[in-house]
Amino acid sequence: MAQAFGMSAKNKATSEGLVTRTLLILAAVAYIALILLLPLASVFSEAFAHGLAAFKAAIVDPDALAAIKLTLTVAAISVPINMVCGVAAAWAITKHDFRGKDFLISLIDVPFSISPVVAGLMYLLLFGAQGWFGDWLTEHNIQIAFAKPGIVLATLIVTLPFVARELIPLMQAQGREEEEAALTLGAPGWRIFLWVTLPNIRWGLLYGVLLTNARAMGEFGAVSVISGHIRGETDTMPLQVEVLYNEYNFAAAFSVASLLAGLALVTLAVKSFLEWRHSDQLAASGN
């Protein structure tokens, strides 16, 4: 009887009633609506407040088009690089034992712990005109700071951890047994990765790539320092929004901001569609 009473008390203490569950759900929805949905809706509302013609005029402005092109170009360069490097780092850390593994993990986490402004300043001190390599770069007519290469480097460092940090716990949980079995059967390393490892990590890899892409397109601090804010040349979309807002051109600023937010929503929609389209494979893989 005591056991029955104890079990009943335990169940009562660990299960919420309908009212509690409803309040928790409402509190979560209200918090998300207040912090995320309402501000996001206000951006789109302000973007179209003066009509579709004003929105279109702001988007097709030469400076805005240059910022859009630069943002997409930087993302197209940095995301594949960090995808490959992130997979390689996760593979090395989870599938091999070597001295300095913990140090490598700490290095991967460095961009999480430093300000993006500091990251941009580091590259400026290295590649700026007065930087460590400034004289050599000037002699060879190579420009990194205040140019696209510097923006790409700044974006690479701030997006470096996302793929690796998404894959490392996943690959650690899966262990090494399947790869070791394939190796015993004589399969080469690249085949083991493509046919054994990759199917097990594809959803984690997709999520890491999407996070990397979102951060690459939305990065402000590091890019602001290294780009030099040259309008029409080195301003990305976030920088263009700041310039327009500081000029009190609110309609154009919110138009570009809504386009940037729209790209993020499209990224999320693609992720959701792929998960729905391959839900059977996702369930089978256990990820």
N, C-alpha and C positions, 0 to 999 in steps of 0.2 A: 504493500500500500504506500509505504514511504517512497519506494522507487517510482510508483505511478504518480504520486504527488510531485516528486522531483521532476519527472519527465514533463508533467503538465506545466509546472512553473517555468521550466526551461523553454518549452515551446512558446509560452505566453510572453516570456521576456525577449525572445529572439524573433518574433514575428509581429509585424505592425498591423494594426487594424485598418479598416477601409478609410476612416477619417484621416489617420496619420499618413497613409500612402497618398491620399489625395492632396493633402497639404504639402507634402514633400514635392510632389510632381508640380503643383501650382507654383511653389516657391522656385523650383528649378526653371520652369518656363518663364516666370516673371523676371528672374535674374538674367537669363539669356536674352530675353526681349529688351530689357533695359540696357544691358551692356553691349549687345551686339546688333540685334535686329533693328531696334529703333534708330541708332546712329547710321546704320547701313541704309535704311529706308530714307533717312533724311538726305543722304548724299545723292541718291537717285532722284529724289524729289527736287532738290535744288538744281541738279543738272538739267532737268527738263522744265524748270519753272518758267523759263522765257520761251518755251516752245522748241519744237524739233529743229527748226531752222537755226536757232542760236546754238543748239547743241552741235549740229553738224558743222557750223562755221568754226566753232572752237576746236573740233577734232581735226578738220582739214587745214587748219593753220599750219604754215610751214614749220614753225618751231615745234608744234605739237606732233606733227608727223615725224620729224627728226627724232623727237624723244621716244615716240612709240617704236620706231625702227631700231633705235639704239637699245632700248629695253629688251625687245625680242631677240636681237642679235646677241646681246650679252648672255641672256638666258640660254639661247641655243648653243652657245659655246661652253658655258660653265656647267650646265646640268649634265651633259654626257661625260665631261671630264671627271666630275665628282661622283658620278654613278660608277664609272670604271674603277676609280681610286677607292671609293667606299667599299665596293664588292671585294677588291683585292685586299684591303685592310681587314675586313671582316673575315675573309677566308684565312688570311695569315694568322689572325689572332685566335680563331676558334678551331682551326684544323691542324695547327702546328704548335709545338712547344719550343720556346727559345728564350734566351736571356734578354731582358728588356721589354717583355710583353706589356707589363704594367705601365712602363714609361711610355710606350707607344699609345696605349689607351688614354693616358693622361694628355698626350699631345693632341689626340683627336678631340678631346674635350676643351682644349684651350679657347677656341672661338666662342664657346658658350660662356666663358668666364671673363672675357675682356670686352670692353665696349667696342661696338663697330667703329666709332670715331677713332679709337686708338688703333684699330686695324688699318684704317685708311691712312692715319698719320705714320704708321710704320713704313708703308710703301712710299709715302711721300719723302720720308727721311732717307730711304734707300735710293729712289729713282728720280727725285726732284732735281732741279737745277743745282741746288746747293747740297744735294745728298751724297752718300758714299760713292755711288756710281754715276753721279751727275756729269762730271767732266768726260768720262769715257763715253757715255751715251751721246753727249753733245758732239764729241769728235767724230763719232760714227753715224751722226744724223739719225739717232734712234730716240723716239719720244715715247715714254711710258706714262709718266705723270701728266695729267691734264689731257689725256688721250684715251682711246678705246682700250689699249692693253692694260693700262692702270685700272680702269673700271672693271675689266674682266678679272684681274688679279684680286681686287678688293672683294668682288662678288664670290670668287672661289674660296677665299678664306672664311667668309661668314657663312657659307653654305657647306663647308667641308664636312661637318659632323653628321649631317642628317641621314644619309644613306648608311654609313657605317654604324651609327648608333641605333638605327632601326634593325639592322641585320644581325649585329653581334649577339644580343640576347636570344634571338630566334634560332640562330645557328648553334649557339651553346646548348639550348634546350634539345635540339635534334641530335646532338652528339656526333660521333664520327663513324659509327658502325657501318652505315650504308656505304660511305666512301671507302672505308677499309676493305669491305667485302668486294667492291668493284675493283679496287686496286689488286686484291688477291687474284681476281679473275683475269688480270692482265690489261685492264682498261687504262689508256693514257689519261693524264691529268685533265686535259681540256675536255675529253669525253665524259669523264666523271663529273665535271662541273656542269656541263650542258644537260646531261641525262639523269643525274642523281641529285645534285645540289640545287640547281636552278629551279626545278619544279617545286621544291619544298620551300623556297624562299621568294617565289615570284610575287606574292601579294605584299610581303614586307618590302621587297625591292620597289614595287610600284608605289607604295605609300611613301617611302623615302624619297623617291624621285619627284613625286608630287609636292612634298614639303620643300624639297630643294628648289623646284621651279617657282613655287609661290614666294619663297624668300628671295630668290634671285630677282624676280620682277619687282618686288616691293622694297628692296633694300634702299635705305636712305643715308644713314650715318657715314659708313665707310666710303660709299660712292661720292657723297658730298665733299669729302675731304680731298680725295684723289682726283676728282674730275675737274676741279677748278671752276665749276659752274659756268662754262662757256655756253651761252644760250644758242640753241640750234646746232651745237656740235657735241658737247659732252653732257648735256642735261638729259637724264633719263626721265621717265614718267613721274616718279615721286618728286624729283627735283623741279620738274616743270610745274607741278601742282603748287609747290612752295613759291616759286617765282610769281605765278599768276595770282596767288592769294596775297602775297606781299604788295602786289600792284593794285590790290582791291578789285581785280577782275574776277569776281566771285563766280560768275556764270561759267567762264572758261575753266576756272580752277576745279569746280565741281564736275564739269563735263569730263575732264581728263581723269579726275579721281574716280568717277563712276565707271569709266572704261577700264581702269586698273582693277577696280573691284569686280567688274564683270568678267575679266580674265580669270580672276581667282575663283569666281563661281563656276565658270566653265570647267576649270581644272577639277573642282569638286564634283561637278556633274559627270565628267568623264570617268572619274574614279568610281562613283556610285554605279554608273552604267556597266562598267567592266565587272564590278563585283556581282551585280545582278545577272549579267549575261553568263558569267562563269561560276555561278553560285554552287552548281553541282560539283565542279572541280575543287572549289574552295572547301566545301564540306568534306570531300574525299581526302584532301590533303591535311585536314585538321587545323588549318591556319585561319 
